[in-house]
Amino acid sequence: MSQTIGKTRLAYSRAWHHVSLASPSTPSLGRLASRISILLQGKHKPIWDPSTDCGDYVVATGCNDMLVTGKKKEQKLYYRHTTRPGALRSINMESMIRKWGGGEVLKRAVRGMLPKNRLRDKRLDRLKVFEGEAHPYKSNLIKFDGRIRRVEPEVKTESLKQMSI
């Protein structure tokens, strides 16, 4: 009898989730970032354990159409520091979107919601952000906004013809 009931290699396999920020039903930045962080950590899986990295990949497209409530685009500030005296720099969200795109804002929001441990950077690397709808991971995607994609197997007619002969 197996000693690892339920914790097989198939259970730890990583799925690819697609989140489109361009759709009108997309939640605001904070709510979306918390949902993405749950997927990256693997908390939606029954085998979740805080010490293991069993999260999935997330592809976020349409980051230039991100929904932010209130006056956050003008008032929210992002800080960075070089550890030198007087080297505290700040930039507001609107300038950051213009300079680095909406994907950087989404990554920083998700980064703040991930646990502060050794796995944080590895989990954040599985978040792929794109400004438009085009991305190179179309063949990997399994789930679109929580719904499973049905993939029909490709049937090669030449091989079928050879089998019948």
DSSP file with accessible surface (Angstrom, degrees, kcal/mol):
  #  RESIDUE AA STRUCTURE BP1 BP2  ACC     N-H-->O    O-->H-N    N-H-->O    O-->H-N    TCO  KAPPA ALPHA  PHI   PSI    X-CA   Y-CA   Z-CA
    1    1 A M              0   0  206      0, 0.0     2,-0.1     0, 0.0     0, 0.0   0.000 360.0 360.0 360.0 143.0    0.0    0.0    0.0
    2    2 A S        -     0   0   70      1,-0.1     3,-0.2     2,-0.1     0, 0.0  -0.415 360.0-154.4 -73.7 141.5    1.2    3.5   -0.8
    3    3 A Q  S    S+     0   0  180      1,-0.2     2,-0.8    -2,-0.1    -1,-0.1   0.655  86.9  64.1 -86.4 -18.8    2.4    5.7    2.0
    4    4 A T  S >  S-     0   0   82      2,-0.0     3,-0.5     3,-0.0     2,-0.4  -0.634  71.6-176.1-107.9  73.5    1.7    8.9    0.1
    5    5 A I  T 3  S-     0   0  130     -2,-0.8    -2,-0.0     1,-0.2     0, 0.0  -0.571  72.9  -3.7 -72.8 122.3   -2.1    8.8   -0.4
    6    6 A G  T 3  S+     0   0   47     -2,-0.4     2,-0.6     1,-0.1    -1,-0.2   0.240 109.4  95.8  84.7 -15.9   -3.3   11.7   -2.4
    7    7 A K    <   +     0   0  101     -3,-0.5     2,-0.1     4,-0.1    -1,-0.1  -0.469  53.9 141.4-106.5  61.3    0.1   13.4   -2.8
    8    8 A T     >  -     0   0   71     -2,-0.6     4,-1.4     1,-0.1     3,-0.2  -0.401  69.7 -98.0 -92.8 175.4    1.1   12.0   -6.1
    9    9 A R  T  4 S+     0   0  224      1,-0.2     4,-0.3     2,-0.2     3,-0.1   0.866 124.7  56.5 -63.4 -33.2    3.0   13.7   -8.9
   10   10 A L  T >4 S+     0   0  138      1,-0.2     3,-1.0     2,-0.2    -1,-0.2   0.884 103.1  54.2 -66.2 -36.1   -0.3   14.3  -10.7
   11   11 A A  T 34 S+     0   0   31      1,-0.2    -1,-0.2    -3,-0.2    -2,-0.2   0.852 109.9  47.4 -66.4 -32.0   -1.6   16.1   -7.6
   12   12 A Y  T 3< S+     0   0   76     -4,-1.4    -1,-0.2    -3,-0.1    -2,-0.2   0.410  84.1 122.4 -89.9   2.5    1.4   18.5   -7.7
   13   13 A S    <   -     0   0   63     -3,-1.0     2,-0.5    -4,-0.3    -3,-0.0  -0.353  63.0-122.8 -66.4 147.1    1.1   19.2  -11.4
   14   14 A R        -     0   0   86     42,-0.1     2,-0.2    -2,-0.0    42,-0.1  -0.798  20.7-155.7 -98.8 128.9    0.8   22.9  -12.2
   15   15 A A        -     0   0   18     -2,-0.5    42,-2.6   127,-0.0     2,-0.5  -0.554  16.0-125.2 -93.7 162.4   -2.2   24.2  -14.2
   16   16 A W  E     -a   57   0A  36    124,-0.4   127,-2.3    -2,-0.2   126,-2.2  -0.950  24.4-165.0-111.8 123.9   -2.2   27.4  -16.2
   17   17 A H  E     -ab  58 143A   9     40,-2.5    42,-3.2    -2,-0.5     2,-0.5  -0.861   6.8-148.9-109.2 143.5   -4.9   29.9  -15.4
   18   18 A H  E     -ab  59 144A  17    125,-2.8   127,-3.1    -2,-0.4     2,-0.5  -0.944  11.9-175.4-114.6 130.0   -5.9   32.9  -17.7
   19   19 A V  E     -a   60   0A  17     40,-3.0    42,-2.4    -2,-0.5     2,-0.6  -0.985   8.9-159.5-124.7 119.9   -7.2   36.1  -16.2
   20   20 A S  E >   -a   61   0A  16     -2,-0.5     3,-0.6    40,-0.2    42,-0.2  -0.888   8.4-171.2-101.8 118.6   -8.3   38.8  -18.6
   21   21 A L  T 3  S+     0   0    6     40,-3.0    41,-0.2    -2,-0.6    -1,-0.1   0.559  80.6  70.6 -82.8  -7.3   -8.4   42.3  -17.1
   22   22 A A  T 3  S+     0   0   44     39,-0.3    -1,-0.2    44,-0.1    40,-0.1   0.672  75.3  98.4 -82.9 -16.9  -10.1   43.7  -20.2
   23   23 A S  S X  S-     0   0   33     -3,-0.6     3,-1.5     1,-0.1    42,-0.0  -0.427  79.3-127.4 -72.6 147.6  -13.4   41.9  -19.5
   24   24 A P  T 3  S+     0   0  139      0, 0.0    -1,-0.1     0, 0.0    -3,-0.0   0.727 105.2  61.3 -69.2 -18.6  -16.1   44.0  -17.8
   25   25 A S  T 3  S+     0   0  103      2,-0.0    -2,-0.1     0, 0.0    -3,-0.1   0.391  75.0 121.5 -89.5   7.2  -16.6   41.5  -15.0
   26   26 A T    <   -     0   0   19     -3,-1.5     3,-0.1    -5,-0.1    -5,-0.1  -0.492  62.2-126.7 -71.9 132.8  -13.0   41.8  -13.7
   27   27 A P        -     0   0   28      0, 0.0    40,-0.4     0, 0.0    -1,-0.1  -0.170  36.2 -79.0 -71.4 173.8  -12.8   42.9  -10.1
   28   28 A S     >  -     0   0   25     38,-0.1     4,-2.5     1,-0.1     5,-0.3  -0.103  53.2 -89.5 -69.2 173.6  -10.7   45.8   -8.9
   29   29 A L  H  > S+     0   0   17     38,-1.6     4,-2.6     1,-0.2     5,-0.2   0.884 122.1  45.6 -56.7 -48.6   -6.9   45.6   -8.5
   30   30 A G  H  > S+     0   0   36      2,-0.2     4,-2.0     1,-0.2    -1,-0.2   0.918 114.6  46.4 -66.3 -43.9   -6.9   44.5   -4.8
   31   31 A R  H  > S+     0   0  169      2,-0.2     4,-1.7     1,-0.2    -1,-0.2   0.902 114.7  48.4 -65.7 -38.9   -9.5   41.8   -5.1
   32   32 A L  H  X S+     0   0    8     -4,-2.5     4,-2.4     1,-0.2    -2,-0.2   0.921 109.4  52.3 -67.0 -41.2   -7.9   40.5   -8.3
   33   33 A A  H  X S+     0   0    0     -4,-2.6     4,-2.4    -5,-0.3    -2,-0.2   0.884 107.8  51.6 -64.8 -36.5   -4.5   40.4   -6.7
   34   34 A S  H  X S+     0   0   46     -4,-2.0     4,-1.6     2,-0.2    -1,-0.2   0.906 110.7  48.2 -69.0 -36.4   -5.8   38.4   -3.7
   35   35 A R  H  X S+     0   0  143     -4,-1.7     4,-1.7     2,-0.2    -2,-0.2   0.903 112.1  49.3 -67.7 -40.4   -7.3   35.8   -6.1
   36   36 A I  H  X S+     0   0    1     -4,-2.4     4,-2.5     1,-0.2    -2,-0.2   0.908 108.1  53.8 -65.9 -39.2   -4.1   35.6   -8.1
   37   37 A S  H  X S+     0   0    6     -4,-2.4     4,-1.9     1,-0.2     6,-0.2   0.878 105.7  53.4 -65.5 -33.5   -2.1   35.1   -4.9
   38   38 A I  H  X>S+     0   0   72     -4,-1.6     5,-1.6     1,-0.2     4,-1.5   0.921 110.9  46.7 -64.9 -40.8   -4.3   32.2   -3.9
   39   39 A L  H  <5S+     0   0   33     -4,-1.7    17,-2.5     1,-0.2    -2,-0.2   0.897 111.6  50.7 -67.4 -39.8   -3.7   30.5   -7.2
   40   40 A L  H  <5S+     0   0    0     -4,-2.5    15,-0.4    15,-0.2    -1,-0.2   0.842 113.6  45.2 -68.1 -32.0    0.1   31.1   -7.1
   41   41 A Q  H  <5S-     0   0   12     -4,-1.9    13,-0.7    -5,-0.2    -1,-0.2   0.738 107.5-124.9 -81.2 -25.3    0.3   29.6   -3.6
   42   42 A G  T ><5 +     0   0    0     -4,-1.5     3,-1.7    -5,-0.2    -3,-0.2   0.675  63.0 141.4  87.8  18.8   -1.9   26.6   -4.4
   43   43 A K  T 3 < +     0   0  103     -5,-1.6    -4,-0.1     1,-0.3     5,-0.1   0.669  64.5  65.3 -69.3 -14.2   -4.4   27.3   -1.6
   44   44 A H  T 3  S+     0   0   75     -6,-0.6    -1,-0.3    -5,-0.1    -5,-0.1   0.543  88.7  86.2 -83.2  -5.4   -7.2   26.2   -3.9
   45   45 A K  S X  S-     0   0   29     -3,-1.7     3,-1.3     1,-0.1     9,-0.0  -0.686  80.4-131.0 -96.4 148.1   -5.9   22.7   -4.0
   46   46 A P  T 3  S+     0   0  138      0, 0.0    -1,-0.1     0, 0.0    -3,-0.0   0.696 105.9  58.2 -70.9 -14.1   -6.7   20.0   -1.4
   47   47 A I  T 3  S+     0   0   20    -36,-0.2    -4,-0.1    -5,-0.1    -3,-0.0   0.281  76.0 144.4 -97.2  13.0   -3.0   19.1   -1.0
   48   48 A W    <   +     0   0   89     -3,-1.3    -6,-0.1    -6,-0.2    -5,-0.1  -0.205  19.7 172.3 -59.4 136.1   -2.0   22.6    0.0
   49   49 A D    >   -     0   0   53      3,-0.3     3,-1.3     1,-0.1     5,-0.2  -0.988  35.6-131.9-142.5 135.3    0.8   22.8    2.6
   50   50 A P  T 3  S+     0   0   76      0, 0.0    -1,-0.1     0, 0.0    -2,-0.0   0.788 105.6  50.9 -62.0 -25.1    2.5   26.1    3.7
   51   51 A S  T 3  S+     0   0   94      2,-0.0     2,-0.3    -3,-0.0    -3,-0.0   0.552 101.8  69.9 -91.8  -6.8    6.0   24.6    3.3
   52   52 A T  S <  S-     0   0   39     -3,-1.3     2,-0.9   -11,-0.1    -3,-0.3  -0.817  76.3-130.8-111.4 154.2    5.6   23.2   -0.2
   53   53 A D        +     0   0   34     -2,-0.3   -11,-0.1     1,-0.1   -12,-0.1  -0.806  47.2 144.2-102.9  92.6    5.3   25.1   -3.5
   54   54 A C        +     0   0    0     -2,-0.9    -1,-0.1   -13,-0.7   -13,-0.1   0.088  29.7 129.6-117.0  21.6    2.2   23.5   -5.2
   55   55 A G        -     0   0    0    -15,-0.4   -15,-0.2   -14,-0.2     2,-0.2  -0.155  49.7-121.6 -75.7 172.1    0.8   26.7   -6.9
   56   56 A D        -     0   0    2    -17,-2.5     2,-0.3   -42,-0.1   -40,-0.2  -0.521  25.2 -96.2-106.7 173.5   -0.2   27.1  -10.5
   57   57 A Y  E     -a   16   0A  65    -42,-2.6   -40,-2.5    -2,-0.2     2,-0.4  -0.673  33.3-159.6 -86.9 147.4    0.8   29.5  -13.3
   58   58 A V  E     -ac  17 127A   0     68,-2.0    70,-3.0    -2,-0.3     2,-0.6  -0.996   5.8-163.7-131.6 128.2   -1.3   32.6  -13.9
   59   59 A V  E     -ac  18 128A   0    -42,-3.2   -40,-3.0    -2,-0.4     2,-0.6  -0.957   9.1-167.4-110.9 115.7   -1.3   34.5  -17.2
   60   60 A A  E     -ac  19 129A   0     68,-3.2    70,-2.2    -2,-0.6     2,-0.3  -0.924   8.9-177.2-106.9 121.3   -2.9   38.0  -16.8
   61   61 A T  E     +a   20   0A   0    -42,-2.4   -40,-3.0    -2,-0.6   -39,-0.3  -0.809  57.5  35.6-116.1 158.9   -3.7   39.8  -20.1
   62   62 A G    >   +     0   0    1     70,-1.8     3,-1.9    68,-0.4    69,-0.2   0.849  60.7 159.1  72.6  36.2   -5.0   43.3  -20.8
   63   63 A C  G >   +     0   0    1     67,-2.0     3,-1.0     1,-0.3    68,-0.2   0.687  65.4  68.8 -68.0 -17.0   -3.2   44.9  -17.9
   64   64 A N  G 3  S+     0   0   86     67,-1.2    -1,-0.3     1,-0.2    67,-0.1   0.690  96.3  55.6 -73.5 -14.7   -3.5   48.3  -19.5
   65   65 A D  G <  S+     0   0   93     -3,-1.9    -1,-0.2    66,-0.2    -2,-0.1  -0.012  78.8 152.3-103.5  30.7   -7.3   48.2  -18.8
   66   66 A M    <   -     0   0   14     -3,-1.0     2,-0.5     1,-0.1   -38,-0.1  -0.333  43.0-128.9 -67.3 139.0   -6.9   47.6  -15.0
   67   67 A L        +     0   0   95    -40,-0.4   -38,-1.6   -46,-0.1     2,-0.4  -0.792  30.1 174.6 -92.7 124.4   -9.8   48.8  -12.8
   68   68 A V        -     0   0   25     -2,-0.5     2,-0.2   -40,-0.2     5,-0.1  -0.999  20.9-138.7-128.8 129.8   -8.8   51.0   -9.9
   69   69 A T    >   -     0   0   69     -2,-0.4     3,-1.0     2,-0.1     4,-0.1  -0.505  60.8  -2.3 -87.9 158.9  -11.4   52.6   -7.7
   70   70 A G  T 3  S-     0   0   74      1,-0.2     3,-0.3    -2,-0.2    -2,-0.1  -0.267 115.7 -40.7  67.7-149.6  -11.3   56.1   -6.3
   71   71 A K  T >> S+     0   0  135      1,-0.2     4,-2.4     2,-0.1     3,-0.7  -0.057  92.2 124.7-103.8  31.1   -8.4   58.4   -6.9
   72   72 A K  H <>  +     0   0   86     -3,-1.0     4,-2.2     1,-0.2    21,-0.5   0.835  64.4  63.2 -63.6 -32.9   -5.7   55.8   -6.5
   73   73 A K  H 34 S+     0   0   75     -3,-0.3    21,-2.3     1,-0.2    22,-0.3   0.871 116.5  29.6 -61.3 -34.7   -4.1   56.4   -9.9
   74   74 A E  H <4 S+     0   0   99     -3,-0.7    -2,-0.2    19,-0.2    -1,-0.2   0.797 130.4  35.5 -91.6 -30.9   -3.2   60.0   -8.8
   75   75 A Q  H  < S+     0   0  133     -4,-2.4     2,-0.3    17,-0.1    -3,-0.2   0.765  87.4  95.4-102.1 -26.8   -2.7   59.5   -5.1
   76   76 A K     <  -     0   0   90     -4,-2.2    17,-1.5    -5,-0.3     2,-0.4  -0.489  58.8-158.3 -73.1 131.2   -1.2   56.0   -4.5
   77   77 A L  E     -E   92   0B  71     -2,-0.3     2,-0.4    15,-0.2    15,-0.2  -0.869  10.3-154.5-112.7 141.4    2.6   56.2   -4.1
   78   78 A Y  E     -E   91   0B  22     13,-3.0    13,-1.9    -2,-0.4     2,-0.3  -0.954  18.7-155.1-111.6 133.2    5.1   53.4   -4.6
   79   79 A Y  E     +E   90   0B 138     -2,-0.4     2,-0.3    11,-0.2    11,-0.2  -0.808  16.1 176.9-111.5 150.3    8.4   53.8   -2.8
   80   80 A R  E     -E   89   0B 113      9,-2.2     9,-2.9    -2,-0.3     2,-0.4  -0.982   8.0-165.5-144.9 152.5   11.9   52.5   -3.4
   81   81 A H  E     -E   88   0B  97     -2,-0.3     7,-0.2     7,-0.2    -2,-0.0  -0.998  21.6-155.4-142.1 141.0   15.1   53.1   -1.4
   82   82 A T        -     0   0   86      5,-0.6     6,-0.1    -2,-0.4    -1,-0.0   0.299  50.0-113.5 -96.7   7.5   18.8   52.5   -2.2
   83   83 A T  S    S+     0   0  128      1,-0.3     5,-0.1     4,-0.1    -2,-0.0   0.489  82.1 120.8  68.5   7.4   19.7   52.4    1.5
   84   84 A R  S >  S-     0   0  172      3,-0.1     3,-1.8     1,-0.1    -1,-0.3  -0.768  78.8 -91.3 -92.3 147.0   21.7   55.6    1.1
   85   85 A P  T 3  S+     0   0  127      0, 0.0    -1,-0.1     0, 0.0     0, 0.0  -0.322 111.1   9.2 -61.0 130.3   20.7   58.6    3.2
   86   86 A G  T 3  S+     0   0   74      1,-0.1    -5,-0.0    -2,-0.0     0, 0.0   0.646  93.7 118.7  77.9  16.0   18.2   60.8    1.5
   87   87 A A    <   +     0   0    9     -3,-1.8    -5,-0.6     2,-0.1     2,-0.5   0.095  29.1 131.3-104.6  23.5   17.6   58.2   -1.4
   88   88 A L  E     -E   81   0B  99     -7,-0.2     2,-0.4    -6,-0.1    -7,-0.2  -0.659  36.5-171.4 -77.4 122.0   13.9   57.6   -0.8
   89   89 A R  E     -E   80   0B 134     -9,-2.9    -9,-2.2    -2,-0.5     2,-0.3  -0.924   4.9-168.7-115.9 143.2   12.2   57.8   -4.2
   90   90 A S  E     -E   79   0B  69     -2,-0.4     2,-0.3   -11,-0.2   -11,-0.2  -0.952   6.9-178.9-131.7 150.0    8.4   57.8   -4.8
   91   91 A I  E     -E   78   0B  26    -13,-1.9   -13,-3.0    -2,-0.3     2,-0.1  -0.993  24.6-125.1-145.1 139.5    6.3   57.5   -7.9
   92   92 A N  E  >  -E   77   0B  35     -2,-0.3     4,-2.0   -15,-0.2   -15,-0.2  -0.403  29.6-106.8 -85.1 167.7    2.5   57.6   -8.2
   93   93 A M  H  > S+     0   0    0    -17,-1.5     4,-2.5   -21,-0.5     5,-0.2   0.883 116.6  55.6 -62.7 -38.6    0.5   54.8   -9.9
   94   94 A E  H  > S+     0   0   80    -21,-2.3     4,-1.9     1,-0.2    -1,-0.2   0.923 110.4  45.1 -62.1 -43.2   -0.3   56.9  -13.0
   95   95 A S  H  > S+     0   0   33    -22,-0.3     4,-2.5     1,-0.2    -1,-0.2   0.872 111.5  53.4 -68.4 -35.7    3.4   57.6  -13.7
   96   96 A M  H  X>S+     0   0    0     -4,-2.0     4,-3.3     2,-0.2     5,-0.9   0.906 108.2  49.4 -67.0 -39.7    4.3   53.9  -13.0
   97   97 A I  H  X5S+     0   0   43     -4,-2.5     4,-0.9     3,-0.2    -1,-0.2   0.910 113.5  47.1 -64.8 -40.5    1.7   52.7  -15.6
   98   98 A R  H  <5S+     0   0  178     -4,-1.9    -2,-0.2    -5,-0.2    -1,-0.2   0.907 121.2  37.0 -65.9 -39.2    3.0   55.2  -18.1
   99   99 A K  H  <5S+     0   0  131     -4,-2.5    -2,-0.2    -5,-0.1    -3,-0.2   0.929 138.4   8.1 -82.3 -48.2    6.6   54.2  -17.4
  100  100 A W  H  <5S-     0   0  115     -4,-3.3     4,-0.3    -5,-0.2    -3,-0.2   0.469 103.8-114.1-116.7  -6.9    6.5   50.4  -16.8
  101  101 A G    >X< -     0   0   11     -5,-0.9     4,-0.8    -4,-0.9     3,-0.7  -0.066  35.9 -71.8  94.8 165.5    2.9   49.5  -17.7
  102  102 A G  H 3> S+     0   0    1      1,-0.2     4,-2.2     2,-0.2     5,-0.2   0.720 121.2  71.7 -70.6 -20.7    0.0   48.1  -15.7
  103  103 A G  H 3> S+     0   0    2      1,-0.2     4,-2.6     2,-0.2    -1,-0.2   0.873  94.2  53.2 -63.8 -35.3    1.6   44.7  -15.3
  104  104 A E  H <> S+     0   0   66     -3,-0.7     4,-2.2    -4,-0.3    -1,-0.2   0.894 107.9  50.7 -67.7 -37.2    4.2   46.1  -12.9
  105  105 A V  H  X S+     0   0    0     -4,-0.8     4,-2.0     2,-0.2    -2,-0.2   0.934 111.8  47.6 -65.2 -42.9    1.4   47.6  -10.7
  106  106 A L  H  X S+     0   0    0     -4,-2.2     4,-2.6     1,-0.2     5,-0.2   0.922 110.9  51.4 -64.7 -42.0   -0.4   44.2  -10.7
  107  107 A K  H  X S+     0   0   64     -4,-2.6     4,-2.6     1,-0.2    -1,-0.2   0.906 110.1  49.0 -62.6 -40.3    2.9   42.4   -9.9
  108  108 A R  H  X S+     0   0   75     -4,-2.2     4,-1.7     2,-0.2    -1,-0.2   0.877 111.1  50.1 -68.2 -35.3    3.6   44.7   -6.9
  109  109 A A  H  X S+     0   0   22     -4,-2.0     4,-0.7     2,-0.2    -2,-0.2   0.924 114.0  44.2 -67.8 -42.3    0.0   44.2   -5.6
  110  110 A V  H >X S+     0   0    0     -4,-2.6     3,-0.9     1,-0.2     4,-0.9   0.908 109.6  57.0 -68.4 -39.2    0.3   40.4   -5.8
  111  111 A R  H >< S+     0   0   87     -4,-2.6     3,-0.7     1,-0.3    -1,-0.2   0.891 104.1  52.9 -59.4 -38.8    3.8   40.5   -4.3
  112  112 A G  H 3< S+     0   0   41     -4,-1.7    -1,-0.3     1,-0.2    -2,-0.2   0.740 109.4  49.9 -69.0 -21.3    2.4   42.3   -1.3
  113  113 A M  H << S+     0   0   79     -3,-0.9    -1,-0.2    -4,-0.7    -2,-0.2   0.523  92.7  89.1 -96.6  -7.5   -0.2   39.6   -0.8
  114  114 A L  S << S-     0   0    1     -4,-0.9     6,-0.1    -3,-0.7   -76,-0.1  -0.594  93.3 -91.2 -83.9 152.6    2.1   36.7   -1.0
  115  115 A P        -     0   0   44      0, 0.0     2,-1.7     0, 0.0     5,-0.1  -0.340  36.9-117.3 -62.8 143.8    3.8   35.4    2.2
  116  116 A K  S    S+     0   0  144     -4,-0.1     2,-0.2     3,-0.1    -4,-0.0  -0.593  75.1 102.3 -85.8  81.3    7.1   37.0    3.0
  117  117 A N  S >  S-     0   0   74     -2,-1.7     3,-1.4     0, 0.0     4,-0.4  -0.791  89.3 -73.2-145.3-169.8    9.3   33.9    2.8
  118  118 A R  T 3  S+     0   0  234      1,-0.3     4,-0.4    -2,-0.2     3,-0.3   0.727 123.4  57.4 -67.4 -22.3   11.8   32.1    0.5
  119  119 A L  T 3> S+     0   0   30      1,-0.2     4,-2.4     2,-0.1    -1,-0.3   0.556  81.1  89.5 -85.5  -8.0    9.1   30.9   -1.9
  120  120 A R  H <> S+     0   0   43     -3,-1.4     4,-2.4     1,-0.2    -1,-0.2   0.923  88.8  43.8 -60.8 -47.5    7.8   34.4   -2.7
  121  121 A D  H  > S+     0   0   89     -4,-0.4     4,-1.7    -3,-0.3    -1,-0.2   0.888 113.8  51.4 -67.7 -35.9   10.0   35.2   -5.6
  122  122 A K  H  > S+     0   0  130     -4,-0.4     4,-0.5     2,-0.2    -1,-0.2   0.897 112.4  46.5 -66.5 -39.4    9.5   31.7   -7.1
  123  123 A R  H >< S+     0   0    3     -4,-2.4     3,-1.0     1,-0.2    -2,-0.2   0.898 110.5  52.3 -68.0 -39.8    5.8   32.1   -6.9
  124  124 A L  H >< S+     0   0   18     -4,-2.4     3,-1.5     1,-0.3    -1,-0.2   0.812  99.5  64.0 -68.4 -27.6    5.9   35.5   -8.4
  125  125 A D  H 3< S+     0   0  106     -4,-1.7    -1,-0.3     1,-0.3    -2,-0.2   0.739  94.1  62.3 -66.1 -22.3    7.9   34.2  -11.3
  126  126 A R  T << S+     0   0   13     -3,-1.0   -68,-2.0    -4,-0.5     2,-0.7   0.489  83.7  91.8 -82.6  -2.2    4.9   32.1  -12.3
  127  127 A L  E <   -c   58   0A   2     -3,-1.5     2,-0.6   -70,-0.2   -68,-0.2  -0.846  60.8-168.8 -92.2 117.6    2.8   35.2  -12.8
  128  128 A K  E     -c   59   0A  54    -70,-3.0   -68,-3.2    -2,-0.7     2,-0.4  -0.940   4.8-168.6-110.0 120.0    3.0   36.2  -16.4
  129  129 A V  E     -c   60   0A  34     -2,-0.6     2,-0.3   -70,-0.2   -68,-0.2  -0.889   7.1-178.8-114.6 142.6    1.6   39.7  -17.2
  130  130 A F        -     0   0   50    -70,-2.2   -67,-2.0    -2,-0.4   -68,-0.4  -0.998  26.5-143.0-139.3 141.8    0.9   41.3  -20.6
  131  131 A E  S    S+     0   0   67     -2,-0.3   -67,-1.2   -69,-0.2   -66,-0.2   0.892  87.7  33.0 -72.6 -40.9   -0.4   44.7  -21.6
  132  132 A G  S    S-     0   0   38      2,-0.3   -70,-1.8   -70,-0.2   -69,-0.3  -0.234  96.7 -95.4-100.7-165.9   -2.5   43.5  -24.5
  133  133 A E  S    S+     0   0   89    -72,-0.2     2,-0.3   -71,-0.1   -72,-0.0   0.637  92.8  95.8 -88.5 -14.2   -4.4   40.3  -25.2
  134  134 A A        +     0   0   77      2,-0.0    -2,-0.3     4,-0.0   -72,-0.1  -0.589  45.7 151.8 -82.8 136.7   -1.6   38.6  -27.2
  135  135 A H    >   -     0   0   22     -2,-0.3     3,-0.6   -74,-0.1    -5,-0.0  -0.980  49.5-122.2-157.5 157.9    0.7   36.2  -25.3
  136  136 A P  T 3  S+     0   0   98      0, 0.0     3,-0.3     0, 0.0     4,-0.1   0.365  95.7  76.6 -87.4   9.2    2.9   33.1  -26.1
  137  137 A Y  T >>  +     0   0   58      1,-0.2     4,-1.1     2,-0.1     3,-0.8   0.111  52.2 116.5-107.3  22.7    1.2   30.7  -23.6
  138  138 A K  T <4 S+     0   0  117     -3,-0.6     3,-0.4     1,-0.2    -1,-0.2   0.872  76.7  51.4 -60.8 -36.1   -2.0   30.0  -25.5
  139  139 A S  T 34 S+     0   0   97     -3,-0.3    -1,-0.2     1,-0.2    -2,-0.1   0.762 109.0  51.7 -74.7 -21.1   -1.2   26.3  -25.8
  140  140 A N  T <4 S+     0   0   66     -3,-0.8  -124,-0.4    -4,-0.1    -1,-0.2   0.707  83.0 109.9 -85.0 -22.4   -0.5   25.9  -22.1
  141  141 A L     <  +     0   0    1     -4,-1.1  -124,-0.2    -3,-0.4     3,-0.1  -0.318  28.6 161.9 -66.1 133.9   -3.8   27.5  -20.8
  142  142 A I        +     0   0   73   -126,-2.2     7,-3.4     1,-0.3     2,-0.4   0.690  64.0  44.3-114.2 -40.0   -6.3   25.1  -19.1
  143  143 A K  E     -bD  17 148A  56   -127,-2.3  -125,-2.8     5,-0.2     2,-0.6  -0.926  59.0-164.2-119.2 130.8   -8.5   27.5  -17.2
  144  144 A F  E >  S-bD  18 147A  63      3,-2.8     3,-2.1    -2,-0.4  -125,-0.2  -0.949  81.4 -27.9-111.9 111.4  -10.0   30.8  -18.4
  145  145 A D  T 3  S-     0   0   68   -127,-3.1    -1,-0.2    -2,-0.6  -126,-0.1   0.872 128.6 -46.3  50.6  40.3  -11.3   32.9  -15.5
  146  146 A G  T 3  S+     0   0   62      1,-0.2     2,-0.4  -128,-0.2    -1,-0.3   0.297 116.1 111.6  91.3 -10.9  -12.0   29.8  -13.5
  147  147 A R  E <   -D  144   0A 166     -3,-2.1    -3,-2.8     1,-0.0     2,-0.3  -0.823  69.3-119.9 -99.9 137.8  -13.7   27.8  -16.3
  148  148 A I  E     -D  143   0A  92     -2,-0.4     2,-0.4    -5,-0.2    -5,-0.2  -0.532  23.4-128.7 -78.6 134.2  -11.9   24.7  -17.7
  149  149 A R        -     0   0   84     -7,-3.4     2,-0.6    -2,-0.3    -1,-0.1  -0.647  15.8-135.2 -82.6 133.7  -11.2   24.8  -21.4
  150  150 A R        -     0   0  195     -2,-0.4     2,-0.6     2,-0.0    -1,-0.0  -0.803  18.8-161.4 -90.2 122.4  -12.3   21.8  -23.4
  151  151 A V        -     0   0   98     -2,-0.6    -9,-0.0     3,-0.0    -2,-0.0  -0.920   6.0-149.5-108.8 120.1   -9.6   20.6  -25.7
  152  152 A E        -     0   0  154     -2,-0.6     2,-0.1     1,-0.1    -2,-0.0  -0.731  26.3-115.1 -85.5 130.5  -10.7   18.4  -28.6
  153  153 A P        -     0   0  105      0, 0.0     2,-0.4     0, 0.0    -1,-0.1  -0.427  28.8-116.6 -68.0 139.7   -7.9   15.9  -29.6
  154  154 A E        -     0   0  180     -2,-0.1     2,-0.6     1,-0.0    -3,-0.0  -0.640  25.2-152.6 -78.9 128.8   -6.6   16.5  -33.1
  155  155 A V        -     0   0  100     -2,-0.4     2,-0.7     4,-0.0     3,-0.1  -0.895   6.4-144.2-104.5 122.4   -7.3   13.5  -35.4
  156  156 A K     >  -     0   0  149     -2,-0.6     4,-1.3     1,-0.2     5,-0.1  -0.774   4.7-159.1 -88.6 119.3   -4.9   13.1  -38.2
  157  157 A T  H  > S+     0   0   90     -2,-0.7     4,-2.2     1,-0.2     5,-0.2   0.814  87.3  60.8 -68.9 -30.3   -6.7   11.8  -41.3
  158  158 A E  H  > S+     0   0  146      1,-0.2     4,-2.0     2,-0.2    -1,-0.2   0.921 104.6  47.5 -65.8 -40.6   -3.6   10.5  -42.9
  159  159 A S  H  > S+     0   0   53      1,-0.2     4,-1.6     2,-0.2    -1,-0.2   0.859 111.6  51.5 -68.8 -32.8   -2.9    8.1  -40.1
  160  160 A L  H  X S+     0   0   89     -4,-1.3     4,-1.6     2,-0.2    -1,-0.2   0.893 108.4  51.3 -69.3 -37.7   -6.5    6.9  -40.1
  161  161 A K  H  X S+     0   0  135     -4,-2.2     4,-1.0     1,-0.2    -2,-0.2   0.898 109.4  50.1 -66.1 -39.1   -6.4    6.3  -43.9
  162  162 A Q  H  < S+     0   0  146     -4,-2.0     3,-0.2     1,-0.2    -1,-0.2   0.855 108.3  53.5 -67.7 -34.5   -3.2    4.2  -43.4
  163  163 A M  H  < S+     0   0  154     -4,-1.6    -1,-0.2     1,-0.2    -2,-0.2   0.863 107.8  50.1 -68.9 -34.3   -4.9    2.1  -40.7
  164  164 A S  H  <        0   0  100     -4,-1.6    -1,-0.2    -5,-0.1    -2,-0.2   0.707 360.0 360.0 -78.5 -19.2   -7.9    1.3  -42.9
  165  165 A I     <        0   0  174     -4,-1.0    -3,-0.1    -3,-0.2    -4,-0.0  -0.165 360.0 360.0 -79.0 360.0   -5.7    0.1  -45.8
